[in-house]
Amino acid sequence: MIPISNSIHVNDLAKAIAGELEEYSEVVSKKTKESVDEVANGVKREIDSHISFQNRTGKYKKAMALKTVRETKKSKIKVWHVKAPHYRLSHLLEYGHAKRGGGRVQDFPHIKYGEKYAKEQLPKRIKEKVEKKN
């Protein structure tokens, strides 16, 4: 990186600006990844707190996990999921389903709360971390 002083040669200006922007980009990427990790853990807690149905063995709740799908230099994707074979229950519990003899089984929404939490918290956390002076 070219040191910035009170005066800079015109030819070095573009290099200086590019260096500063690259440094800023790295800081933002790092803070964004940290925010993704924090919010993903919060999503898991939020979903756990909204499970209102009684499961005899507790296997459904134990099967919930976070997984890093992809991480690059500038991005990170984490996914909340239910491990096999209990993943089949997620949709049925969230939205209910038809009974064999007619009628419907009660729904137990829990995933939508985690989704709502992520949509609200991630932009807020990223903004706070980037604006915070460190």
WOBELQUI-V854199 format. One record per backbone hydrogen bond with DSSP energy under -0.5 kcal/mol. NH is the residue of the N-H (numbers start at 0). CO is the residue of the C=O. If there is no record, write none. Layout:
# WOBELQUI-V854199
NH_CO, NH_CO
This chain:
# WOBELQUI-V854199
4_2, 11_8, 12_8, 12_9, 13_9, 15_11, 16_12, 17_13, 18_14, 19_15, 20_16, 21_17, 22_18, 23_19, 24_20, 25_21, 26_22, 27_23, 28_24, 29_25, 30_26, 31_27, 32_28, 33_29, 34_30, 35_31, 36_32, 37_33, 38_34, 39_35, 40_36, 41_37, 42_38, 43_39, 44_40, 45_41, 46_42, 47_43, 48_44, 49_45, 49_46, 50_47, 51_49, 54_52, 55_53, 61_57, 62_58, 63_60, 64_80, 66_78, 68_66, 68_76, 69_76, 71_74, 76_69, 78_66, 80_64, 82_62, 82_80, 85_82, 86_82, 87_84, 88_85, 89_85, 89_86, 90_86, 91_87, 92_88, 93_89, 94_90, 95_91, 98_102, 101_98, 104_96, 107_92, 113_109, 114_110, 115_111, 116_112, 117_113, 118_114, 119_115, 120_116, 121_117, 123_119, 124_120, 125_121, 126_122, 127_123, 128_124, 129_125, 130_126, 131_127, 133_131
